[in-house]
Amino acid sequence: MAEQSEERQDSGEVAIVTGGSRGIGYGVAQALIARGHRVCITGRKEDALREAVDGLGPGCAMYVAGKAHDEDHRRVAVEKVMEAYGRVDHLVNNAGTNPVFGPIAELDLGVARKVFETNVVSALGFAQATWAAWQRDNGGTVVNVASIAGMSASPFIGAYGMSKAAMINLTQQLAHEFSPGVRVNAVAPAVVKTKFAAALYEGREQEAVARYPMQRLGVPQDIGGAAAFLTSPDSAWITGQTLVVDGGLSLNAGVE
Ligand SMILES: NC(=O)c1ccc[n+]([C@@H]2O[C@H](COP(=O)([O-])OP(=O)(O)OC[C@H]3O[C@@H](n4cnc5c(N)ncnc54)[C@H](OP(=O)(O)O)[C@@H]3O)[C@@H](O)[C@H]2O)c1
């Protein structure tokens, strides 16, 4: 993982990025650090988190290991950030799961509950925790990493799509409740080249890319830039919105 090489000026602001040891979360952490924020990343595997913090720069990054869907982990993560950095201005709810492929007609409902627990309830739990610890009194932003799968039907990943649709509405609910001090927005990526999405393009990337007007799949930096914008004063009058970051994929009308 690449070192942050450029000179950075500390903004004084602090962010938590859940699921930040690789992929989109790591790209978001890089973008926020480049804007001068200190960042705490979370994830389940401590080794990967340690390596990611080395790449991000230990002077401006820390980690707390744990499962996003574990209430104790969420509490401890926010407590540790408050102890280490004294504030938590921004929350990026990025950790997510998609453990099943197939029709929802046959979906094990226990799996459906797990998908909602990890993708939706965890995001709400983290938002409650950062609100109580800092944002209610001091303001800030929340960015939820949803998906274009939450905006229309996606065959074979229906439970995931349902959970991302819920995340988009969670974004609206929280934006309404947390106004005017805290802005809450979402990003909805199409396929971004990460471990999570590899099954969607590996071995057939040219075929996958053909549907994208921008003629490439996304990379984590594409989402990092969008998330950084939504945490910055440049988006000061934007709240409750979902920014589609999809290389133009949604421009296709479906008529060949
Ligand atoms: N890649 C895409 O095409 C795409 C498109 C739209 C939306 N998204 C969304 O973007 C987010 C990140 O996806 P990604 O593609 O970057 O995935 P990724 O490369 O697999 O990275 C996932 C990150 O989340 C952590 N993580 C996974 N499950 C977790 C859990 N239960 N608790 C805490 N941390 C957890 C992982 O670390 P550990 O494994 O160590 O926990 C890792 O740091 C997800 O919410 C996904 O739904 C991705």
Ligand as a Chemical Component Dictionary entry (heavy atoms), coordinates in Angstrom:
data_LIG
# 
_chem_comp.id                   LIG 
_chem_comp.type                 NON-POLYMER 
_chem_comp.pdbx_formal_charge   0 
_chem_comp.three_letter_code    LIG 
# 
loop_
_chem_comp_atom.comp_id 
_chem_comp_atom.atom_id 
_chem_comp_atom.alt_atom_id 
_chem_comp_atom.type_symbol 
_chem_comp_atom.charge 
_chem_comp_atom.model_Cartn_x 
_chem_comp_atom.model_Cartn_y 
_chem_comp_atom.model_Cartn_z 
_chem_comp_atom.pdbx_ordinal 
LIG N1  N1  N 0  -16.552 -2.862 -4.815 1  
LIG C1  C1  C 0  -17.723 -2.555 -5.369 2  
LIG O1  O1  O 0  -17.946 -2.768 -6.569 3  
LIG C2  C2  C 0  -18.794 -1.885 -4.557 4  
LIG C3  C3  C 0  -19.846 -1.275 -5.238 5  
LIG C4  C4  C 0  -20.838 -0.648 -4.506 6  
LIG C5  C5  C 0  -20.766 -0.607 -3.137 7  
LIG N2  N2  N 1  -19.717 -1.222 -2.490 8  
LIG C6  C6  C 0  -19.692 -1.139 -1.037 9  
LIG O2  O2  O 0  -18.463 -0.598 -0.629 10 
LIG C7  C7  C 0  -18.139 -1.073 0.668  11 
LIG C8  C8  C 0  -16.686 -1.568 0.691  12 
LIG O3  O3  O 0  -16.560 -2.579 -0.273 13 
LIG P1  P1  P 0  -15.157 -2.964 -0.947 14 
LIG O4  O4  O 0  -15.480 -3.325 -2.335 15 
LIG O5  O5  O -1 -14.145 -1.952 -0.657 16 
LIG O6  O6  O 0  -14.840 -4.318 -0.148 17 
LIG P2  P2  P 0  -13.439 -4.979 0.307  18 
LIG O7  O7  O 0  -12.344 -4.624 -0.610 19 
LIG O8  O8  O 0  -13.764 -6.413 0.521  20 
LIG O9  O9  O 0  -13.147 -4.275 1.711  21 
LIG C9  C9  C 0  -14.046 -4.423 2.765  22 
LIG C10 C10 C 0  -13.485 -3.778 4.005  23 
LIG O10 O10 O 0  -14.466 -3.893 5.050  24 
LIG C11 C11 C 0  -13.958 -4.706 6.111  25 
LIG N3  N3  N 0  -15.100 -5.485 6.599  26 
LIG C12 C12 C 0  -15.810 -6.408 5.937  27 
LIG N4  N4  N 0  -16.804 -6.877 6.702  28 
LIG C13 C13 C 0  -16.716 -6.225 7.885  29 
LIG C14 C14 C 0  -17.440 -6.275 9.105  30 
LIG N5  N5  N 0  -18.472 -7.102 9.264  31 
LIG N6  N6  N 0  -17.065 -5.467 10.121 32 
LIG C15 C15 C 0  -16.004 -4.630 9.969  33 
LIG N7  N7  N 0  -15.279 -4.542 8.848  34 
LIG C16 C16 C 0  -15.634 -5.334 7.823  35 
LIG C17 C17 C 0  -12.820 -5.507 5.480  36 
LIG O11 O11 O 0  -11.825 -5.904 6.409  37 
LIG P3  P3  P 0  -11.930 -7.342 7.192  38 
LIG O12 O12 O 0  -12.209 -8.363 6.152  39 
LIG O13 O13 O 0  -10.616 -7.487 7.879  40 
LIG O14 O14 O 0  -13.060 -7.150 8.159  41 
LIG C18 C18 C 0  -12.245 -4.464 4.526  42 
LIG O15 O15 O 0  -11.468 -3.511 5.222  43 
LIG C19 C19 C 0  -19.174 -2.129 1.007  44 
LIG O16 O16 O 0  -20.177 -1.565 1.833  45 
LIG C20 C20 C 0  -19.770 -2.477 -0.341 46 
LIG O17 O17 O 0  -21.100 -2.919 -0.234 47 
LIG C21 C21 C 0  -18.730 -1.857 -3.179 48 
# 
loop_
_chem_comp_bond.comp_id 
_chem_comp_bond.atom_id_1 
_chem_comp_bond.atom_id_2 
_chem_comp_bond.value_order 
_chem_comp_bond.pdbx_ordinal 
LIG N1  C1  SING 1  
LIG C1  O1  DOUB 2  
LIG C1  C2  SING 3  
LIG C2  C3  SING 4  
LIG C2  C21 DOUB 5  
LIG C3  C4  DOUB 6  
LIG C4  C5  SING 7  
LIG C5  N2  DOUB 8  
LIG N2  C6  SING 9  
LIG N2  C21 SING 10 
LIG C6  O2  SING 11 
LIG C6  C20 SING 12 
LIG O2  C7  SING 13 
LIG C7  C8  SING 14 
LIG C7  C19 SING 15 
LIG C8  O3  SING 16 
LIG O3  P1  SING 17 
LIG P1  O4  DOUB 18 
LIG P1  O5  SING 19 
LIG P1  O6  SING 20 
LIG O6  P2  SING 21 
LIG P2  O7  DOUB 22 
LIG P2  O8  SING 23 
LIG P2  O9  SING 24 
LIG O9  C9  SING 25 
LIG C9  C10 SING 26 
LIG C10 O10 SING 27 
LIG C10 C18 SING 28 
LIG O10 C11 SING 29 
LIG C11 N3  SING 30 
LIG C11 C17 SING 31 
LIG N3  C12 SING 32 
LIG N3  C16 SING 33 
LIG C12 N4  DOUB 34 
LIG N4  C13 SING 35 
LIG C13 C14 SING 36 
LIG C13 C16 DOUB 37 
LIG C14 N5  SING 38 
LIG C14 N6  DOUB 39 
LIG N6  C15 SING 40 
LIG C15 N7  DOUB 41 
LIG N7  C16 SING 42 
LIG C17 O11 SING 43 
LIG C17 C18 SING 44 
LIG O11 P3  SING 45 
LIG P3  O12 DOUB 46 
LIG P3  O13 SING 47 
LIG P3  O14 SING 48 
LIG C18 O15 SING 49 
LIG C19 O16 SING 50 
LIG C19 C20 SING 51 
LIG C20 O17 SING 52 
# 
